[in-house]
Amino acid sequence: MPIARSWSRCFLPLALSLCPLLRAAEAPGTPAQAAGPVAAPKPVAGPGFRITTGKPYNLFADGEPVTFKITAVEAGRSLALTVFDADGQALGSITVASTAGSIETGISPQGKRYLAVVIADPREPAKPLAQLSLAVLPPAPPPDRRFGLSVRPDFSGLVRRLGGYWLRSPLSREQEQPGKLSAGNGIEQTVATIRAGGCEVVGSANHPLPEASVPAADANGAGHDVLAAADLAAWDAYLADTARRIRGTVPVFEIWNEAGSAQFPRSTPATFAQRVADCAVLLKRGSATLRKEAPGLLIGAGVMADTPGSTASEFLRALLQKGCADAIDFVSVHYGRATTGPERLPADQAGSDSDLDGCLRRLADVQREFRIAKAVWLTEIGSPTAEPGGADAAGESEQAASLVRSHVIGLANGVAVVLWSELDGTGCAVYREERGPKPAMPAYIQLTRALEGRSFSRRVPDSTVRVYEFRAGKKDSVLVAWALEPPPPGALKTWSLPAGYELVRAENLFGEKLELTADAPLPLSSSPVYLFCRQRPP
C-alpha cells in the first residue's frame, strides 16, 4: 500500500525517516501479542483504528528496527501519522491511506530515546484516533544497590531492565478464617516472582490483618480497615509466620507504612501522640519477632512521611523518644511532590520538610540529636502526572526531570537507596499499560547508566544552578546539572564548567547526545543534563 509523505518545513531539522515496510496490508484481525511475562500495552484507539508495536512495554533496543502496525477497518480514509518527542514537539508526519486490513510501517529514531506516535484525521488533528508511546533503550547497566522501584512483583524483569536492583512489595499471606493462619503460599509466590526477574526484595507489612482489624475513618472521613493496636497476638503471629517464610530469601523488611498518617493502625483517640505510641509498640515487638525468626534481616521503621499532622523528622524524633532506636536498622522515608520540584519550598509550608534537601537534613539532625547513625532509605519517592489539563500534577516531561533531580539530591545527601514509587498505572508511574512508557522511563535508565560505578563526590557551589559531581576514581567524572529557575522568554540560562574540567561529551536526561562547544557557556534548564568530564592537566 503506497504511503504519501507530507513533511512540513518546520519538521526538517529534526526529521525522522518514516518508511513503509515490506508488508503493506494484511487480513483484518487482532495483532499478535508479544512473547514474555507481560504483553504489549493495550492500544488506545477510536472506533475501527488501532496501533500496536507487538513489543513488551513498547520497548525497543538500540539498533533494533522500530516498527508498529496500524489496523484500520474503515477503508478509503486518509490518516495523519505524527511523531512527537518527549517535550511534545512534532518531529514529522506522514499521510496513510487506510484500508480494511492493516499497514505495518516503521521509523528511524535518529537518536531519540522517547517517541509518541499519534494517528488522527487530517481534518481534526487535535482529536487522536489512536496513539502509543515507545522508548528505545540502551543495554541495561549492571545491578546497582542504590536503585529500585516500589511496584508490582510481576514487573521485576522491567525493573531490572531499567537498572534497578530492589523491588519493594507488600508480603501478604492468605487467610482461611479470622484468627487462623493460612497454609497458602502468597508470600512465597511474591518473593519467587521478584527474584525470578532479577531483583532483590524489600518486603513490607502495610496491609490490614483481617483477624486484627477494625473499621476507622481518616481525617477526610474516608473509611479504612486498620490494625487495632490492642490485638498484638495476631500481629506477632503474622510477623513470625512471615519471617519463617522469607528467611534466607528476603534481605530487607519494613514494619508498616507511613505510620504517621491517619490510616495508621491505632487505638483511640486518633492523635499524633497515640499513633506514635502504637507504632512504637508494634515496631519493638515486630523487630524482636523478625530478628528471632529471620536473623540478619534488615529492618526499617514504620516509614516516615510528611502528613497533615506531622513531618517525617518529627515522627522519627517521637519514635526515638519512645526508645525505638535499637528496633531498626535503617530509617525508611517517603517523599513526593506534585507540581513543585524536589528543591522547591511552597510558601504555605515554610519551615516544614517540604523540600527534599530540608527533609533529609532534618532527619540527619534528629539522628545526631539521639547520637545514632542509621542509613536512610527513600522507599517511595515520586512525582505524579496528569493528562493535559489535569490539576495538581506535573507534565510528563516535568516528571522525568523531577525523577532525575530527586535521585541526585537524595544520593548527594547520603541516602543509601532510592526507590521510585510506581512503575505502572496512574500518578507517579513511568509506564501506562494502555499506551506505553512515559518519558520518565528512558530517563530512569539513563540515570542508572550515567552513575554506574560513580559515587557522589561534591556539589559544585553556585546559587543559580544545581551541579552535582559523581566520580569513579580520580579523573572520571560526570556532572549532573540543571537550572533552578527557567530563563526569561527569549533568553538562556548559561553556566560554565569550573576550572580544571574538560568536557568529553554531554547528554540530556534521556541519554541523547547534546552538541555543545567544550569551552563555551552551557545552556541549562530545569531538565538535567549529564556532562562527562575529565580533569584538565595542570
N, C-alpha and C positions, 0 to 999 in steps of 0.2 A: 504494500500500500504506500503510495508516494506521500511524503511529508514535505509540505512547503515551509521554507524558513522565512521568517519575517523579523529580522533583527532591527531594533531601534538603534539609532546612532548613539544614544546615551548609554547603551549597554556595551559598546565595543571595548572600552578599556578593560573591563573585567569579563569579557565574553567567555562563556562556556561553549565547548563544542558539543552540541546536541546532534545526535546522528541516529537514523533508523538502523536497526539491526536486521539480521537476515530474515527472521520471521516477522512478517508484517501483519498477518491475520491468522487467527486460529478459530476453531469451533468454540461457540459460547460455552461457558462453564465456569466453575469456581476455580481460581488459581490454586495450584498445588501448594501445600503448606511446607515450610522449611523443616528439615530434619533438626533434631535437637530437643532438649528438655522443654523449651518454651517456643511456641510457634511465632511466626512473624506477626507484627501488630495487626489488629483488626482495622480495616480501612475505614476512613471517614468518607462517605460518598453520598451524593444525591441520587435520586431515583434513576436507575439504569447505568450508573457510572461507578467505576471502582479503579483504584490504583494501588498496586502492591509491588513489593520487591522480592518476595519469597525468601528473604533472609531473616534469620532470628534477630529480633530487635531492630531491624533495618540497619544493621551494621555491616560495613564493608572494610576489608583490609587494604592497606597501602598496595597499589598496583593492581588490585582486583577490578575487573570491569564493573562499573556502576550501572546496573540495568533495572528497569521496572516495567510492569505490564499495565496497560490501560485497557480495562474491559468496559465495553460500551454496547448496550443492547439497543440503542437508538441510532439507526443509520442515517446518513445524509446530513449530519450536523457538524459544523466546524467547532473545534475545541482549541482554546488558547492554553498552552502549557508554559508556565512561567517558573523560573528557578530563582529563589531568594537566598541571601546569605543570613548569618546569624543576627545581623542588625536590621533585617527586613528590607535590605536593598535588593532591587531586582537586578539579576545578573544577566538574564537573557530570556528569550521567549521564542517558541515555535508554534505554528498552527498545525493542528492534526485534524484530518478528515475522519470522523468516527464511522465505524461500521457496526454490523450486528455481531461481530466477533470480538477480537482483541488485537491490540497493537503492542508490540514489545519494542522498546526503544532504550537508549542509554545516554549517559552524559559523561564528559571528561571533567572531573572535578577541578582540574587546573590548580591543585594545591590547597583547595578549600577542605576543611575538616567537617563542616556542618552545612547542609543544604536542605531547604524546604521546597517541595515541588507541589504546585497548585494547578488544577485544571478548572477552567471557567469558560463560560460562554463569552466570546469576544465582545458581545454587546453589553454584558454585565460583568465586567472583570472583578468587581468587588464582592461577588457572590460565588464563592467556590462550589463547584460541583463535586470535587474530590481533592484530597490533599494528603500528603505524608511528609515526614521529615526523615533524614538519614544522616549518618555520620561515617566518615572514612577515618579509621583509627590506625595508628602505628602499632607495632608489636607491643604486647604487654610487658611492662618492666618486671624485674624480679620482685618477689614479695617484700613489702616494707611494713614493719610492725607499727609504724606511725599512722597508717591509713586504714579506713574501713567504712562500712555503711551500716545503718540500722534499718534492715529491710527484711522481707520475707525469705525464709530459708531456701526456696527454690530459685532465688536469684544469686545464689552463691557463685555459680560459674561466671556470671556477668560481673559481679563484684571483683572477682579475681582478674577478669579480662581488663578491667579498668585500672588495675594496680592496687586494689585494696587487699588487705591481709585479714582483717577481722570482719565478722558479720554478727551483729547483735540481734538477739531474738528472745522473746519470752519462752520459757520452758514450761509447757503445760502438760499435765497428765490427765487422763480421762477420769471421770467419776462414775462409779457404779451406782452409788446411792450416798446420801448425806452421811458423813461420818465414817465412811469405809473407803479405804484406799483401793484404787483400781489396779488390776493387773495389766492394763493397757500399756502400749509402748509408744505413746505420743512423744515423750522426751527422746527416746532412742531414735525415732524416725526423724525428728527435727535435727538432732546432732549429726546423724549419718548423712542427711541431705546436705548440710552445710559443709561438712568435711569432704564429701564426695566432689563438691565443686571447687575444692582447693583452698577454702578459708578456715580460719580458726574461730571458735565460738566464744562470744561474750553472752552468757546466759543471764536472764533476769527473771525475777519474780515480781511481776507487776500486774497481776490479774486477780480478781476475787476468787476465793475458795468457796464453792457452794455450801460446804458444811460449816463455814465460819463467817458468813457474810450477812449483812443487814442492809436494808434499803436506806438511803440517805439522799439529801439534796445538797448541791453546791450553792455558792453564793448567788448564782443566777437562777436558782430554782430547778435546775435540771436534775433528774433523778439518776442515782448511781447505786450499784451494789458495792459495798465496801466491806473490808475485813474488820470485824469487830475485834478491837484490841484485847478485849477481855477473854476471848476464846483462844488462848495461847496453845492449848494442846493440839488443836488442828493445825496451827501454824508450824509447830515443832514437827509434827508428823509429816507434813508436806515437805519441809526442807530436808528432813532426814531421808525420806524416800528419794527426793530429787538428788541429793548428794551421792547416795549409793549408785544411782543410775548414771551420773555424769563423771564419777571418779575415773581419772585417767584419760578422759576424752575431752573435757571442757576445762580450760585453764583459768577462766575468769567468770565471776558471778556477781551480779548486783542485787542487793536486797531492796526491793520495792522501787518505785518510780515516781519522781517529783513529789516527794513526801511532804513538801511544804504547801502543796495545793489543797484546795477544798475537797478534792476527791480522795484524799488520803484516808486509809483506814484509821478510825478514831473512836474514842469514847465521846461523851458529851460533857461540857459544851464544845462546839467545833471552833475552838480558838487556836491561835498560833501556839500558845504555851501547851495546850493539850495535844496538838499534833506532834510537837517536839517530844513530849513525854512518851506518847505512844510509839513514835518512831524509835526512840532510844531503847525502849523495851524490846521491840521486835528486832532491832539491829544487834543488841547484845546477845539475845537468845539465839537468833539466827546464825550469827557468826560462830558462836560456840558449837552449834549443831553441825554446821558445814565443815568446820575445821576437824571435828571429831570423825566425821564420816568420809571426808574427802581431803586428807592432808595435802598441803601445797596449793590449794585453791586460792587465787587472789580474790579478795572480797572488796567490793565497792559500797560506799554508803548509800543511803536512800535517795540518791540523785537530787542534788541541789539545783534549783532553777528560780528565776525571778517569778514571783506570783503577786497577785494583788495584796497579799498580806505580809510579804517579806521579800528580801533579796536572797540570792544564793549564799552570800557571805554571812548574812545574819542567821540563816538556818544552820550553816556549818558551825558558827560560834555557839549557838544554842545546843547543838548536839555535843560539842566538845565540853561544854559546861556540864553536861549530863554524864561525862566520863566515857564517851564513845571512841576515844582516840585509838584504844587498843583493839577495837572491834573491826577496824577497817584497814585495808592495805593501800587503798588509793581513794582519792576524792573524785566522785563522779558528778559531772556538771552538765546541764543542758543550757543551750543558748540559741536564741533565734530572734530575728527581727524581720519585719515585713517590708515597709517602704524605706527604711533607713539602713545604711550600711553598717558594718561592724564597728566603724570608727565614730559614728555619729552619736551625739548625746541629745535626745529630744529635750526641748526647753521645759516641758512639763514633767520631766523626770530627772531634773538636775540633782546631782548628788547620789543617784541610785547606781546600780551595777549595769546601767543600760548599755554603755559601750563595752566592747569585748576587752579592750585593754584594762579598763577600770574594773570590770568584773574579775578578771584574773589577778590583778594587783591586790584587790581587797581580799580575795581568797588566800593569797600569799601572806598578806598582813595578819590574817586570822591565824594561820599556821605558825607564824613567828610568835604571835602573842601566846600561843599554847606550847611553844617550843617543840613542835613536831615538823616533820618534812615528808609528807605523803605525796606521791606522784598525783598529778591532776590529769584526768581523762575527760575530754569533751565527748560524751557518749551520744549526744544528739545535738547537732548544730545545723541550722538550715535557714533558707530564705524562700518563702512561698511565692508562687507566681499566680497570675490570673489571666484569663483570656482578655483580649483587647477591650478596654472599657471597664474592666473589673476594678473593684476598690480594695484598698488596704493590702496591696501586693505589688511585687516588683514585676517589671517586664522580664522576658526570658533571657535577654542578653544581660540585663542587670543582675539576674540570679547567677549567671555564670561568673560574672565579675565578683559578686559577693562570695561565692564559693571559694574562689582562689584567695581573696583577701582574708576571709575568716580563717582558713587553714594557716596561712602565712603568719597572721597575727597570733594565733594560738601557739604555733611552734616557736615563734620568737619569744613568747612569754613562758617557755619551758614546759608546755603541755606535752605529755608523753604520747598520747593517742588522740586522734580526731576522727570521729565517726559522723559522716553526713547523714542527716535524718531523711530517709525515704529515697528509694530508687524509682519506684513505680507509683502511679496514682496521681492524686492532686497535690496541692500545697507545695511542699519542698521537693517533690520528686524531680528527678532528672530524666525521667522516661515516662511517656504516656502510651499505654497499651493500644489505644485506638489510633494513634498517629505515628509514634516513633520517638526517638531521642529528642531531648531539648538541648540547646547549646551547652548547658552545664555538663553534659556527658563528655563531649570531647575536651572540655575544659578540665575535667577531673583527671583524665588520663594524661593530659599534658602536664598537670601539676605533679603527678606522681613520677612521671618520666624526668621532668626537669630537675626535681630534687633528689633523684636516685643517687644514693651514695654520698649525698651532701647534707651536712648538718648546719644549723643556724650558727652564724658567726657574729654578726653585729647588725645594728640598724644604722644606716648612714644618716647622720644628722641633717635635717632640712625641715623647715617649718611649713613648706607649701606642698611637699610631696611625701609619699611614704616609699622608702627604699630599704629593702632587707637583703642582706648578703647571706647566701648559703654556700659553703665551701667544702671541697674534698681535698685534703692535703693543704699545701701552702700556696698553690698557684691556680688551681681550677676553681673558679667561682661563677655563680650565677646571681645576678641582682634581680629581684622581683620588685618592679617599680610601678607606681600609679599616682595620679594627682588626687588631692583631697577634694578639690572643687573644680567643676567644669570651667573651661576658659570662657571669656566673653564671646558673644557671637562674632564670627569672623577672625578670631584670634586663636592662638595655640599656646597651651602651657608647655614650656620647654624646660629641659633640665640637662645639665652637662655631667658627664662621668667625672668622679673625683680624680685627682692626680694619682698616677700610679696604676690606673686601669686601662687596658687596651681591649676594645670591643672586638670580639671574634665573630659573633653572629647575634641576631636579635629575632625573637619570635613573639607573636601575640599570645593571648591566653589560650588559644586553640592549638598552638604549635605551628601556625602558618608563618612562613618566613616574612620578615619585615625588611624592606630595603632602606637601610639607614647609613648615613655617612659617619664613619667611625669618630671623627673629631668634631662633628657639628652638634649643636644642641639637639637633644632628643625630644620629640613631641610626646606628651603624656596626657592621658585622660583618666577617668575613673576605672577604665578597663586595664588590668595589669598587663605588663609586658615582661618578658624574660630576656635579660641581657647577659649573654655568656661572655665572660671576660677572662683575660689572663693578666698577670702583673707585668707592668712595663719594666724593662731592665733599668736599673739606676743610671 
